[in-house]
Amino acid sequence: MSGQVELLGRFRSGGKEFVGRTDGFSVLEMDTSRMMDAILDRAKITGKTYRIEDLRVLAPIDKPAKIICIGLNYRSHIQEMNWDTPSEPIIFTKPSSAIIGHGDDIVLPAMSRRVDYEGESALIMGKRARRASDGADAIFGFTGFNDVTARDLQKNDPDWTRAKGFDTFAPTGPFISPIAPASVTTRLNGCEVQKAETGDRVFDDTALVEYISRIMTLEPGDVIATGTPSGISSMKAGDVVEVELDSVGTLRNAVISSESNIEGR
């Protein structure tokens, strides 16, 4: 990313966590560790600056009330899966306990034999929305998302909760951008495996907020992952998966087995 857009993120320096504004090179500290304070305009700049290479980048949203995901929203992915184009968004949820940040490990569960990456753009809600008539007005910003999926379990279960809900199955970040991305790219071990313009989606960000808010009240900080393009495939221990949004940056996560030591991630 060019570094010209001012982004928001959460960071750790030693034992201290804080929200900061970044251009991708330096970070300007804010007086809170909770992204919700920034979303609700309750955070102020402290004046302290860090080099980004001296910090640990954390998930920008760590405990949202809801993670709503959209299935079959890219026309290329619908064609890949040989499904009909949905007339309404297909929605499902992930638990907030699945969230990890940039640099954290995706853990392959022992009960699954195939776990896939699904690179996506996600939006972060900035306002409460109930039966919203202007979905765009309720959006705070945009971030990268990997809808990690135990594909074999998804095929076996009538509900997708188990396949989508394992710990570490919602890599999010690295930052939040005020600018909607125009493209999403996924790389596996440095090789491009997914690339699409967000214009290929059946339902855009605004339409998704308006539709979902007719079903459930959306709250500030809620995450809506807007679907994945074609090119999904499996991961194995030792792989590295990257999800890049042109307006956000690159979310990078290594893949490890469930037997590996993941203490302190």
Secondary structure in CASP SS format (residue, H / E / C, confidence):
PFRMAT SS
TARGET T0000
AUTHOR 0000-0000-0000
METHOD secondary structure of the structure
MODEL  1
M C 1.00
S C 1.00
G C 1.00
Q C 1.00
V C 1.00
E C 1.00
L E 1.00
L E 1.00
G E 1.00
R E 1.00
F E 1.00
R E 1.00
S E 1.00
G C 1.00
G C 1.00
K E 1.00
E E 1.00
F E 1.00
V E 1.00
G E 1.00
R E 1.00
T E 1.00
D C 1.00
G C 1.00
F C 1.00
S E 1.00
V E 1.00
L E 1.00
E E 1.00
M E 1.00
D C 1.00
T C 1.00
S C 1.00
R C 1.00
M H 1.00
M H 1.00
D H 1.00
A H 1.00
I H 1.00
L C 1.00
D C 1.00
R C 1.00
A C 1.00
K C 1.00
I E 1.00
T E 1.00
G E 1.00
K E 1.00
T E 1.00
Y E 1.00
R E 1.00
I H 1.00
E H 1.00
D H 1.00
L C 1.00
R E 1.00
V E 1.00
L E 1.00
A C 1.00
P C 1.00
I C 1.00
D C 1.00
K C 1.00
P C 1.00
A C 1.00
K C 1.00
I E 1.00
I E 1.00
C E 1.00
I E 1.00
G E 1.00
L C 1.00
N C 1.00
Y E 1.00
R H 1.00
S H 1.00
H H 1.00
I H 1.00
Q H 1.00
E H 1.00
M H 1.00
N C 1.00
W C 1.00
D C 1.00
T C 1.00
P C 1.00
S C 1.00
E C 1.00
P C 1.00
I E 1.00
I E 1.00
F E 1.00
T E 1.00
K E 1.00
P C 1.00
S H 1.00
S H 1.00
A H 1.00
I E 1.00
I E 1.00
G C 1.00
H C 1.00
G C 1.00
D C 1.00
D E 1.00
I E 1.00
V E 1.00
L E 1.00
P C 1.00
A C 1.00
M C 1.00
S C 1.00
R C 1.00
R C 1.00
V E 1.00
D E 1.00
Y E 1.00
E C 1.00
G E 1.00
E E 1.00
S E 1.00
A E 1.00
L E 1.00
I E 1.00
M E 1.00
G C 1.00
K C 1.00
R C 1.00
A E 1.00
R C 1.00
R C 1.00
A C 1.00
S C 1.00
D C 1.00
G H 1.00
A H 1.00
D H 1.00
A H 1.00
I E 1.00
F E 1.00
G E 1.00
F E 1.00
T E 1.00
G E 1.00
F E 1.00
N E 1.00
D C 1.00
V C 1.00
T E 1.00
A E 1.00
R H 1.00
D H 1.00
L H 1.00
Q H 1.00
K H 1.00
N H 1.00
D C 1.00
P C 1.00
D C 1.00
W C 1.00
T H 1.00
R H 1.00
A H 1.00
K H 1.00
G H 1.00
F C 1.00
D C 1.00
T C 1.00
F C 1.00
A E 1.00
P E 1.00
T E 1.00
G E 1.00
P E 1.00
F E 1.00
I E 1.00
S E 1.00
P C 1.00
I C 1.00
A C 1.00
P C 1.00
A C 1.00
S E 1.00
V E 1.00
T E 1.00
T E 1.00
R E 1.00
L E 1.00
N C 1.00
G C 1.00
C E 1.00
E E 1.00
V E 1.00
Q E 1.00
K E 1.00
A E 1.00
E E 1.00
T H 1.00
G H 1.00
D H 1.00
R E 1.00
V C 1.00
F C 1.00
D C 1.00
D H 1.00
T H 1.00
A H 1.00
L H 1.00
V H 1.00
E H 1.00
Y H 1.00
I H 1.00
S C 1.00
R C 1.00
I C 1.00
M C 1.00
T C 1.00
L E 1.00
E C 1.00
P C 1.00
G C 1.00
D C 1.00
V E 1.00
I E 1.00
A E 1.00
T C 1.00
G C 1.00
T C 1.00
P C 1.00
S C 1.00
G C 1.00
I C 1.00
S E 1.00
S E 1.00
M E 1.00
K C 1.00
A C 1.00
G C 1.00
D C 1.00
V E 1.00
V E 1.00
E E 1.00
V E 1.00
E E 1.00
L E 1.00
D C 1.00
S C 1.00
V C 1.00
G E 1.00
T E 1.00
L E 1.00
R E 1.00
N E 1.00
A E 1.00
V E 1.00
I E 1.00
S E 1.00
S C 1.00
E C 1.00
S C 1.00
N C 1.00
I C 1.00
E C 1.00
G C 1.00
R C 1.00
END
